[in-house]
Amino acid sequence: MLDRRGFLRGSTGGVASLALGGLLSQDGFALDRAGLNHRPRARRVIFLTMAGGPSQFESFDEKPELTQLEGQPMPASFTDGQPIAQLQGFQLKCMGPRFPFQSWGESGQRITSLFPHIGGIADRICIVRSMHTDQINHDPAHTVMNTGTSISGRPSMGSWVTYGLGHGTQDLPSFVVLVSKGGRNPQPISTRQWHSGFLPGRYQGVQFRGGSEPVPYVGRPPGVDEDAQRRVVDTAAALNGLANETLRDPELETRVRAYELAFRMQTSVPELLDLSDETDETLQLYGLDPGAKRDFQAGTFAANALLARRLIERGVRFVQLYHRGWDHHNDVDKFMPICAGLTDQGAAALVLDLERRGLLEDTLVVWTGEFGRTPMVQTNKGGPGRDHHMRAFSLWMAGAGVQGGMTYGSTDDLGYHAVENPVHVNDLHATMLHLLGLDHERLTWRYRGRDFRLTDVAGRVVHEIL
């Protein structure tokens, strides 16, 4: 007679394989739902989030008229009835761009002098100056940027992309988040910004941290060898597989995948972080010290940008980089150069590195904040700064069929409203999914009697920039 222990020992491979096989086969389900009805230009996304809201007036939206009105009252025709974050009750005065703009590349795109490296790739990027969003404070605006709505608990865009395309690797998470900081007031970013919401947990983002242990608890405990751990993983998979025959719980399938993935990451993560195969020239391109290959200068934006390239080379679908420190309510003259200095070279190097490796043609790179800043000065907390602004901000995109050397959309004379070709965050998401070969109106998940999608009930593909 076969006892319980013997049954599990003999069946772990079969049950675990069946559970994983069913789990993996479901990754193609979303493709049928979303309808790959056109040739995808992108296979993956690298989303660079400048958390805090970088000022468009000190980056990509030059406003000479605002300079001419420096120190004068902001015309009421722009601001009457408009939402304001921290300037309520203050006299609203104009403040022009604090740093000079110049023309870059053959396209002559106008970019501030604070971004010489991004200026150097001006012919490879499309600048969108007419972005707008729904929320005027950080966390809700991040929620809109990540989930398409300000309602907490919805799936993040990285989760939607992974659901739509399926997992591109079995050795690493398909959605990875990296965080760096530097500048003014590096506010925390809630982990729900990369949560899977009501989608199965296997589509959730995984944060890699700086330091020698980027993924906590993945390392093998002392005294446990590979064979012993393999037996534990197989037994857990078998038990969960048996339970799932009755329960049909997608989170049990997620648990099986998590055990298997953690086991494989014990090999894949150290290999990912080993920069011995990177040339000194590549490290210098990103602004990293070639003499410090092993410690990876962990946690810097430049290191995270290089890590993003290495992740997508290994099949990761969606990599999101956050740099915290762009909330410049005061001392924009001081903090804007700090943030630009920490991120400019790494962002440009990423685009150049992807291009020379043949990866830019099917990788979409997006650089954005959660909103922009006001054309009015804020002076109640030190040197001059800018308040939150939701009516207009700028971003840039590169790769995957996006037209380089192009500036799209514009704001009014003082940069308060997006007036020409306005682009909502939902439109950005629709365009991103389109480039990935996914129809944003058909990529849905039924939850509580309704079909939900990343673009909520809006969104249009901005074909003009493709």
Secondary structure, DSSP 4 states (H G I P E B T S, - for coil): ---HHHHHHHHHHHHHHHHHHHHHHGGGHHHHHHT--S--S-SEEEEEEEET---GGGTT---HHHHHTTTSBPPHHHHTT---SS-TTS--BB---SS-EEEETTTTEEEETT-HHHHHTGGGEEEEEEEE-S-SSHHHHHHHHHHSSSSTTSPPHHHHHHHHH--S-SSS-SEEEEEEEEEE------GGGG--TTS-GGGS-EEEPSSS-SSTT-SPPTT--HHHHHHHHHHHHHHHHHHHHHH--HHHHHHHHHHHHHHHHHHHHHHHH-GGGS-HHHHHHHT--GGGTTTTTTTSHHHHHHHHHHHHHTT-SEEEEEEEEE--SS-HHHHHHHHHHHHHHHHHHHHHHHHHTT-GGGEEEEEE-SSEEEEEEE-TTSS-EEEEESS-EEEEEESTTPPSSEEE-EE-TTSSSEEES-EEHHHHHHHHHHHTT--TTT--EEETTEEE-TTTT-----GGG-
